[in-house]
Amino acid sequence: MSFIKRARRARVSRTGIALVAALALGTTSAAVWSSATASAATVDTIWGTSAPAQAAVDSDTGSVELGTRFTASTTGQATAVRFYKTPENRGTHTGSLWTSTGSLIGKVTFSNETSTGWQSATFAKPIQLNAGTSYVVSYHASYGRYVATERFSGSSVSTSLTTPSSNVGVYAYGSTSKFPTNSWQGSNYWVDLSFAPGVTSGAALPLATATSATSTSTATTTPTTSSTSTTVAPSPTATSTTPKPTTSTSSAPAPTATAPTATATASTTTSSSGLTSCVSLPSRCGYPDATNTGIPAGTVLKRVPADVTSGPGWVWDSRGWLQANSGAVVSNVIVSGSINMAGSNVTVTNTRVLVGGESWGIGLQHATNAVISNSEIGVPGGTPRLMVGIKDIYGDSTGTQVLRNNVTNSSTGIQIYGGLIADNYVHDLGYQTGDHINGTTSNGSTDMMTIRHNTILNRFDQTDAISLFQDFGIEANRLITNNLVAGGGYTIYGGDNQRYGKTYNIQITNNRFSKLYYPNSGSYGPITAFDPSGANNLASGNYWDENLSAVNA
């Protein structure tokens, strides 16, 4: 779901203090439900009253239902839905209680929320839960920006409400509440329930219709939004990426040109011409985001060099990088430094690269047929930013494939000269004084290169999401198609500064341009430096994400 996902939270054991009375949650006496027994009962919660430690506010802005799976170990009454909130999580929230198969048995609407802390909304009548039965408690966040902890390994603070050992958190995207069943990277979304164990009176199961009730809330301290490591064996100490939902926001300072806050609204659809507002949750429309790029959930990672210093065809160099030579396979590792790929047929997959500064995350050294897939490059919000996520160092690598990666907090996401860039999520780019900000860039080549079906978002008002420049040679034989793009000075540069000659076979087709950051996608416009008179040059079928109307070059 965000980066993750989307990304961003460490494995953490939760501790907390269980509530000892309904008053601690600010709920009204159970006597108003005509249950004198419940009014005197001790109230348990799943997560306690403390603020979630080592959680982060996800950058995801999609409308989403977030839930916690749990099992009642004793019969009792559910009295309220709770969730932890920070100021970013705006809008009206509803809470729901479901059977494990998706039957709705209770619903509430939150009111009088505080900006930060545990929020609670009480049911109009308490709902009986049966011992040994599993349920899901959830709430709906219309604008995303929820608190999450990826690869959560803790457990409930209550003996009356137990949680599973994995995938405690579930989610479902949609503009209205729905039963959440999806999981991402073992995330916990900090949704909770107030429960009176041992009380058997109350509403019968199931409820045919849901009712809403007034909520009250109690504020606690804001959780930290800094991210630490994700699931590894053993757990690393370096910070990590990733999305999904994508969890942290960049702390990079704005350049001389400003970097505005994204203002995407909840997703909408059109009846026959397809989906609109895909940028709010790219995966809803089939585009890459933190939910479908990077390291697959459940992958166990080892640290380089802390846990392992060599593998098939590669070795850790004591000077601070991993060197992979012909035939090497680098997989299932967290690397605290750059990776260099030299020779032929080198593969890097399921790998997290944690590095910043004036270097690259993954560098190609005269490489042939290199494959970089399902990896996460960059430290979300880290200082300093990384200069380039993936870079063809000498500009002569061939047959490169860059597939399904999550690249963040670099001033340039991907810089290669030929090959295939497909299904990647390039976002939350980093900046320091003097940087040019590029999502993907090529600096002059006639080798065939395809940039297809990526999500590339540049919040800054310079330079681009995708660019072709004639810094070292003519630009030709480029296919830029079916990408979701936004931001930069111009969102796409078409290569036509004629420093080295007239461009040819530049095709920019069927790309979706979003106004996420600026009214014209880029601060100056969507497309520039494209020469329609060049041989076989074509710009067509490009359109606006918001309404599907045509974008003209």
N, C-alpha and C positions, 0 to 999 in steps of 0.2 A: 504494500500500500504506500510511501512515500519515500526518501532518501532521503522511504523511506525511507520513500521510503523511505521513505523513505530517508533511517539508516541509523543508526544514530544512537541507539541505546545499548547499554551494556547488559550482560547477564547479571542479575542481581538477586540476592535473597532478600525477601521483604520481611521487615519486622514492623510491628505496630501494636497498638493497644486496642483491644476489643472494647466496644461500647458497653457500658453497664446499665444504661437506662435509655429509654426513648428520648428523654430530654437532651441527652448528649448530641443527638442529631437534630434537635430543634423540632421534632415531630410532636403532634398533639397526642394527648392521652388516648390509649386504646379504648377507653371507656366510651368515647364517642362512636365507636364501632359496635356498641352494645356487647362488649366482651370484657368483663371485669377481670377475668383471668389474665388476658393479654396485657392489661394496663399495669399489672404488677410484675410481669415477666421480665427477665433479663433479655436485652436485645443484643444479638450478635451481628457482626458484619464480616464480610470476606476479607477485606484489606485493612480494617482498623481505621483510625482517625488521623494518622500521620500523613504528611504530604509524601507522595511517591519520591523516593530518592533515586537519582540517576535515571530519571525519565527525561523525555524531551518533547517539545512541541513539534508535531509533524508539520511540514510545509504543505502537505496535501490540502487543497481547497475544495475537494469534491464533497458532495452531499452523501453522507454515509451513516449507516447503522453500525454501532460498535458494541460488542457484548463480552460477557464473561461466562464460560461454562462452569457449572458447579453441580455438586450432588448434596442433597440434604441427608445427613447421617442420622438425623432424628426427626420425628414428626414435629411440626410447628407451623407458625404463621409468618408469611412474608408481609411486612408492613410498609416498606418504602423502597424505591429505587434510588441509588446514589451514583454519582460520577464525579471524578476530579476535574476541575476546570481551571484554565488560565485565561487571561484577558483576550487572547487571540481567538478563543472559541466563542463566537458570538451567535446571536440569533436565538430563536425559541427552541427549546429542547423538549423532547418527549421521552418517556421511559417506558419500557415494556418488559413483561415477564412471559416466558414461553416454556412449553414442554420441550423435551429434547427432540421431539419430532416436528416442532414448528407450530403447534397450536397456541394461539395467543390466550393467555389466562389473566392478564392484567395490564393496564396501561395508565400512565399518569402524564400530566403536563407540568413542567417546572415553572415556577414563578418566583418573583422576588429573589432572583439569583444574585450572589455576590460575584465580583469580577474574578476572584481567585479562591480556590478551596474546594472542599467537598460540598456538593450540592445534593439536596435530598427532596424527594417528592413522595408524599404518602398516598397510599391507595385509599379510595373511598371506603373500602372494606378490606380487612386483612384476608390474605389468600392462603389456604392450607397447603402445605408442602408435605409430602409423604416420605418417610424414612427409606433410604436406599434408592430414591428416584432422582434422576438427573434433570436439570433445567438450564435455561439460558436467561440471564438478565442483560438488558441492553438499553442504550439510549441513542437518539438520532441527532447528529450534528449536521445541520444544513449547510454549513460553510467550512466543514473540516477543521483543521488546526487543533486537533485533539492532542491529548497527552498520551504517549505510548512508550513502552519499554520493549525493545526487540530482544529475542532469545531469552525470555524471562525464565528463570529456573527456580523461583521461590514457590511458596505455597500459602494457602489461606492461614490467617491468624486464628481462625475459629475451628473448633472441633465439631461444630454442628453443621458447618458448610465447608465441604472439602473441594479442592480444585484438582483437575488432572495434572499429570506430571509434564505434559507437553501441550502446546497449542491451547493454552487457557483462554486466549483472546480470539474472538471471531468477528467478522465484519461482512457487510453487504452494501454495495453502492446503490443509490437510488434517491430520488427526490422525496420519497415518503418512506416511512418506517417499513421494514420487512425483516423476516427472520434471518439472522446472520449465520452463515455456515462456513465462510472462507477464512483461512488463516494465512498469516504472513510472518515468516521468520520467527515463529514462536512468540509473537508479540502479546503483551498485556496492555489493554486499553483502559484499565483502571475504572471499570464499571462494577458496581457493588450493590448489595442488597441488605436491608435491615430485616432481621429475622428473630422471632420470639420462639425459642425452642421449647418443646414440651406442651405448647398450647394447641388444642385441637379444634376449638370453635372458630368460626369465620366463614368466609365465602366458600361455596362448593366449587369443585373443579369439574369440567372447565367452564370458564365464563364465555357465554355466547358473544357478548359484545364487551368492549373495553370502556372503562370510565376514566375520567381525569380527576385529579385532585390537586389542591393547592400545595405548593412545595415551600419548604423552608430550607435554609442552608447555613452552614457554618464555614467560616473562612479559616484557612491555615496558611502556612508559608508556601510560596511558589516553589515548584520543583526546579532543580537545575536543568538547563537545556543543553549542557555540554554532553557530548557523547563519548562513550568509551567502547570497549571491544565487544564483538559479537561472539557467537558460539565457536569455540575452538577447543582443542585438547592439547595442553591446558589453556585456560583463558589468557589472552595476551593483555598487555598493559597499554599498547598503543591505541589511539583512537581509530574509529572505523567509519565507513560509509554506510550507506544504503537505504534505500528505500527503501516501502509501502505500507502500510501506506507510506515515504520519504521522509524522514524525520528531522532534519535540522535545517535551519536557515543560515545563510552565509553571514559571517560577521565582517566580510571584507568592506573596507571603506569605499565610498563612492568615488569615482574618478572626477576629474574636472567637470565632465558632463555627468548629470545626475542619474541615479538609478532609482526609479520610482517603485512604489509598492504595487504588486500585481493586484488587479481588481476584477479577476474573473468571477462571474456569477455562477449560481448553480446550473448544472447542465440542463439543456433543453433539447428537444428533438423536433425534426420536421417530419411531416407525414410520408412524403414520397421521395424527397430529394436527399435524404440521408440525415445523419446526425450533425448537430451544430454544437458550438461551445465545447469542443473536444479538449481544449487546453486545460479545462478544469479537472479532468481526469482522463488523460490520453488513452489509457487502456480500455476505457469504456467504448472507444471508437476503434480499437485495434492497434493504436499506436504504442510505442514503447514508453514506459515510465518505470517507477521503482518496483512495480508489481511483477514485471515480466522481463527485467534485465538483471544483470549481475549474477551473483552466486545463488544457485538454487537453495531453497529452504532445506534445512536438515543436513547440509554439507558440513562435515567436521574438518576444521582447518588446523594446520600446524604452523607454528611461527618460525620464520626465518629471520635471523639466525638462532633464536633462542632455543627452539626445539629440534631443528634439523638444518644442516648446512650444505647438503648436496642431494641430488636426485638424478633421475635419468637424463643424462646429457647436460646437467647444470651444476654449478657450484657457487657458493657464497664467497665473494671476494672480500677479504678483510678490510679493504679500502671503502666498503660501504655499498656494494651493489651485488645483485645476482647476475651471473654471466651464464647465458644459455647458448650453446653452440649447436651445430647441425644435428637434426634429429631429436633435440631435447623436447621433453614434455614437462612443463611446469604446471602443477595442478594442486588444488586443495591446500593452498598455503596462504599465509599472511606475510608479506614481505615488507620489512621496515627499511626500505630503500628502493632504488630504481631497479628495473629489470632491463638488461641488454640482450637483444635477440640477434645473433650473428649466424651467417651461413644459410643453409636451406632446411626447409621443413621443420621449423621450430614452432611449437604450440605452447601458448599460455592460456589456461582455462581455469575457471573456478578459483580465481586468485584475487586477493585483495592487496593493493599496493598503497602503502601509507608513506607518503613522502611529500615534502613541500620545498619551496625555494627555487633557485635558478637552475632547475634541472627538468627532466622528464620523468614520467611515471614508468612508461615502457618505451624503450628506444630501439629502433631498427638499425642494424649495422650491416649494410650491404646484403640485406636479407632477401631470400627468394622463397616464395610460398609460405610466408609466416601467417599464422592464424592466432588471433587474439579474441577470445570469446568468453562470455558469461563472467566477466571480471569487473572489479570495482576499483577505480583509480581516483586517488585524491582523498584528502582528509576533510570532511564536511566542516566548514567554518574554521578550519585550522589556519594558524599564522606561522610562517608566511604561506601565501598561496603557492601552488605549484605552477611553474611556467608553462609546461605543455603536458597534457595527459598522455597522449600517444604520439610519437614523433619519428618520422623517417630522418635520421640524423644527417645522412649524406645526400639524401634526395635521389638515391639510385636503387632503392628496393623495388622488387617487382612481385606481382602475384599476391599482394598482401590482402588479407581478409580481416576486417574488424567487425565483430558480430555480437550483438546483444550485451554490450557493456554499459556500465553506469559510470559516467565520468563527471566529476564535480570539482569545484574550487581550484580550477586551473585557469590561467588567463587565455590559453588556447586549449580547446578540448582535444582535437585530433588534427595532426598536420602530416599528411602523406601526399604522394604525387601520382599514385596509380593504384588500381585494385578495387576492392569493394568495401564500402562503409554502409552497413545495413543493420537496422533494428536496434540502434543504440539510443541511450538516453543521456544527453549532454545538457547540463543544467547547473544553476547556482554557480556560475563562473566567478573566479576570483580576480582581484585587481590590486595592484600597487602602482604607485606613481610611475608614469611612463609607459605602462602597458597598453598594447592594442588588444582588444578583446575579440577573439574569434571562436565560434563554435567548432566548425571544421574549416580548414584552409589549405589551399594549394598555392605554391609560389612560382608555378611555371613548368608545364610538362605537356607532352602530347601523348603520353601513355594513357590508355583507356582507364577511366575511373568512373565508377558508379556510386552515387550517394543516394541511397534508397531507403525509404521507410524508417527514418529516424525522427526522434523528437529532440529538437535543439532550441533551447530557450536562453536568450542573452538579455538579462535585465538592464544592462547598461545602455546608454545612448550612443555608444560607439563600440565596435566597428561593425560586427556582423554576426549572423547565425551560421551562414555558409558563404565562403568567399573563394573566388578564383582571382589571383593576382599575377601579373607578369613581372615579378621581381627578378627571376633568373632565366626566364624563357617564355615562349608563347604558350598560351593556354588553348588547348584543343582536346577533343574527344572526351567530353564530360557529359554524363547523364545525371541530372539532379531531379529526382522524381519521388512523388508520394511521401514527402516529408511534412511534419508538423513543425512550424518554425515561428519564432517571434523575437523581436527586439533588435538591438544594435543600432548603428547609425542608419544603414540600409540593411535589411534582413538578408538579402542575397546580392552578392557582387558577381557579375557575369563575366569578368576577365578581360574586359575591353578597355584597357588603357593604352594599347597598341605600342607599348614600350619596345616589344620585340616583334610586333607584326599583328596582322589581323587574325582574330580568333576564327575557329571553324569547328563545326560539329559540337557546339555547346547547346545542350537541350535541357531546358528548365520546364518541367511539365507536371501538372497535377499535384502541385504542392499546396498545402493548406496553411494560410497565413493568419496568425492570431493578432488581435489588438490587445493582448494581455498587458503590455507595458505602454504602448503608444498608439494613438489613433490610426497611424498608417503602418502598423506593425513595427517597422524601424522608426527611429525618431525623425528621420527625413523621408522615409518611404520604404516600400516593400522590395523593389528590385532596381538596381542601377548597373551601369557599366556593361550592359548587354547590347551587342551589335546584331540587329536582326538581318543585316545584309551579308553577314559572313556565311560561307558555304555550309549548308545543312544546319545552321543555327535556328533554334526554335524555342519560343517561350509561349506556351499555351496550356489551357486547362487549369491554371492556377486560380485559387479562389479563397474567399474570406471564411475563416472558421465560424464567425458569428452568424452569417446569413447565407453562405454558399454563393454569394455573388462573385463575379469575375474580378480577378486581380490582373491589371495590365502592366506589362513591363515598361 
